[in-house]
Every structure is written in structure tokens, then in C-alpha cells.
Amino acid sequence: MSVSIFNRGSRLIIPLFLYLCANAAQAVEEIGPLPENYEEGADWVLSLSSKPMNEYLKFPKSPVSPLVNVEVSYKIRNGEGNWEKTRIYETLWYHDGKPRGLRRHEKLKLGEDTQGVIRIKRSSNSSQQVKALTNTVLRLLPDVYLNKATLNVAMYPRDLCDQADSELSTMRFYRVKKTTGDIQTLTLHVVSDTEGFDRYYYYSAIRKGQVLE
């Protein structure tokens, strides 16, 4: 297990660290099935869930309140093609969409040459936390590539997709209508969990606001 603090103010390191240690044991909610057209081709699923922490570190002029908690869990298929139990990979803390804390529970072990999905879990307050969720999606991309695995899609609830599109552009991921193979750069395929949204994004490859035909 490793703990990192993304903050310049040293005053916050101790209380955040104590909070992380105090919440070492967490119940793991099993990741449910993907939509049928993605379930069959997935060797693993990374699931993101978020919840507000409005009261934690709440004091006058607090630089990190309110906090948002994003939990990353995952499951993989075994050699027989069956899903193993869901495990927690990371817990992240955000303020105003910017990372303020990270706890890694275990090493991510995706099989080489496997394919999978990052899925954002629907919740009652996730519409207020799209910036933190999208930042987490992008932070997971290097972890996937370091495992020599391939991300098929990042899957959002349909009602969050337009917000995600806007947030991705602020993080230098710009929309294209389809992949052409012409641009050698980091790509992200974003879809909705129901029909209606299916877009590709390139990192810093085209001018902001431009859409390739």
C-alpha cells in the first residue's frame, strides 16, 4: 500500500494521512455486468464510484473543502473465462476537480494483451463530480498501458456524457468523429451506458474546438 498527498500545504498532510489510515478497511461492492455488446469482449473492468465528503476538513478558509471521494475497484476474468471477485485498486480525494490525496490499496494486475472497460458508476450526485471522475479516468490510462493492456472504452452514464465532453476539452482531449490512424497520439473512446453517445478523443493533437471529419 502506498499513500500520496497532492497538496503544497504541509498542514494538510497529517490530517489527510490519519483519515486514510482510519479508513483502511472498506467493503467492496461487486461490479455488475456491462452492457451486452461490451461484456463479451472485456477481460477486465475498472469501476469508478464517487461520493461527496462535505464535512471533512471543513473549517474557515479551508483550501480543500469540500472533498470528493472517488473509489476505483476492478475485476478480471480468470483462465476459465469467469469473473473473479471485485477488488479495490485506489481511493482518490479531489477538491474542485483537482487531486488532493491518493491511497493505492494494491498493485493493478491486468493481463498483457488483454482488453477492458473503465466504467463510471451512476449515483445520485455523480453529475456534480464529473470533473473528478474524468480526471480519474485519465489518471488510469498510464496504469492500463503499463500493464500492456488495451482500454476499449470509457463508459459514462448517458446523462453525464455532455459534461464529460466539456471536461475532456479542458484536459486537452479533443473530439474527433472517428479514428483514422493518421494521428500518432494518446486516444480515448468514450461511450454511454445506453445508446446515444459514442465519440473519440485525441490528446493535444488538434486545436481546441476543432472537430475532424
Secondary structure, DSSP 8 states (H G I E B T S, - for coil): -EEEE--S-GGGHHHHHHHHHHT------------HHHHTT-SEEEEEEEEEETTTT--TT-SS-SEEEEEEEEEEB-TTS-B---EEEEEEEEETTEEEEEEE-S-----TT-EEEEEE---TTGGG-HHHHHHHHHHHHHHHHHTT-EEEEEEE-GGGHHHHHHHHHHTTEEEESS--S---S-EEEEEESSTT-EEEEEES-S-TT--B-
